[in-house]
Amino acid sequence: MGAVYNPIWVNFPMFYDGNPTLMQQGQVFFLHMILMDSDTGSAMTLGHSVLVTDTGCERLSRHPLNLLIA
């Protein structure tokens, strides 16, 4: 899996209530969340990869999503 900046993957399924697209066992998705401050033009993105299993999702990313302040 990989991605290139500027985002080029925008036509794949978005996750939202009522979406008719079914996730199937064995598929892998990169889930990303964008936090944006429109007033300052600042943004950051968090994300991780998950594997769809027969019992739900298995997180594949090994790094935590904890906020680190340096």
Stockholm file with secondary structure:
# STOCKHOLM 1.0

chainA/1-70         MGAVYNPIWVNFPMFYDGNPTLMQQGQVFFLHMILMDSDTGSAMTLGHSVLVTDTGCERLSRHPLNLLIA
#=GR chainA/1-70 SS CCCCSSCCCTTSCCCCTTCCCCCCTTCEEEEEEEEEETTTTEEEEEEEEEEEETTEEEECCCSCCCCCCC
#=GC SS_cons        CCCCSSCCCTTSCCCCTTCCCCCCTTCEEEEEEEEEETTTTEEEEEEEEEEEETTEEEECCCSCCCCCCC
//
